[in-house]
Amino acid sequence: MNDNNLVGIHTREPTEFKALSAKGGKNSGKARRRKRDLRKLLEQVLSASITDEAARTELQALGIDDTQGGLMLLKAVHEAGDNPAMLRTIVELAGYTLTRQEVKQTVKGEPAVHIYLPDNGRDSKHE
């Protein structure tokens, strides 16, 4: 990178500074609108009812809304048993925090630190 080619924003001409600022503001607005639209679409998808009767009865038996969002949550909880990343996501959505070691212990059901001591035959001489 050539530092001579870098021109600070405040060392530019006022008209150029204003044009660049306006361009950045317009792009920021586009990005905000795009995120807003994506959030609305996600809300629509999550609130849609499910058509699979077996899944619907399972959700209703558990007292969970029979929507796509409820089904996704149920699947995420089922998968969290084997997937530390999914467990962390669910825990964070619930408003809790876990350390990396707690996640490993919760998922595997055993201590997070493992020490592998191979049987190399040297210990039999000392017994």
N, C-alpha and C positions, 0 to 999 in steps of 0.2 A: 504494500500500500504506500502510495506516495503522498506524504503529508502536504506537499506543495499544492496538490490538486484539491485538497479539502478547504472549503470556504465556510466559515461559521455563519450561522443564520443571521446573527446581529451585525455582521460585517458587510452584508449585502445592501444594495440600494433599497430605500424604503418601499418603492413600488414592487420590486422583486420579492421582498420580504412579505408584503401584503398578499401578493399573488400566490406565493407558496403556502402561506397560512390559510388562505381561502381554499386552496386545493386540498390541503390536509383536513380541513373541517368538513368539506363535502364528502371526502372518502370515509371519514369517521362516521358521518351520518348514514352513509350507505351500509357500512358494516353493522351499525346499531340496528338499522331496519332489517337487515338480513338475519341477524340473531333473533330479533323480535319475531319475525315470521317463522323461523325454525322452531322457536319456543311454542308458538301457537299451534303449529302443525303437530309437534310432539304431544301437546295437551290433548288435541283431538284424537290422536292415535291411542293414547293411554286411556282415554275415557270411552273409547268404542267398546261395545259389548262383544263378547266372544261367542262364536257359533258352535264350538265343540261342546256337546252336552256332558261328556265325561269330565272335562275340565271345569265346566260350570258347576256341576254338582260337587266336585272336590272343593272348589273355592267357597261355595255356599256352606258346605259342611264345616269349613274352617272359620267361617264368619268374615271372609274377605270379599270385597266387591267383585262381582263377576264381569270385570272389564279386562281389557288388554293389559292395563297397568297392574291389576291384581295378579294376573297370570304371570307377567314378567317378574313381579316381586316373588311369587311362589317359586318360580324356576330359579331365581337368583339365590334364594334361601337354600334350596335343595343343592345347588352347585357349590355353595359356600363351604360345604363340608370338605371338599377336595381342592378348593381354589382359594389360596390366601388373598389374592387381589379382590375377588368377589366378596369375601368375608369383610375385608377392610372397607369396601364400598358400602356394604349394608350397614356396618357399624357406624360409619361416618354419616350416612343418611339418617340413622336413628339419633344422631347427636352425641355419640360417644367417640372416644379416641383410644386406640390401642397402639402399643409400641410394636415394632417388628417382631420382637421376641414373643410377645403375647399372642400375636397372630399365629406364629409358628406353633406355639404350644397348643393353642385352641384348635387348629386344623389337624395336627398330627396326634394330639392327645398324649404327647410325651415331651420330655424336656427339649428345649431348643438347641442346646449345646450337646453335640455328640463327639465323643473321643473314640477314635478307632485304634484299637490296640491289636495288631495281628498276632496270631500265634506263630512265632518264629522259632519255637523250640528252645530258646535260651532260658526260659523260666523254669523248665523241668530240671535243670542242673542245680538250681538253688533250693529246691524243695527237699 
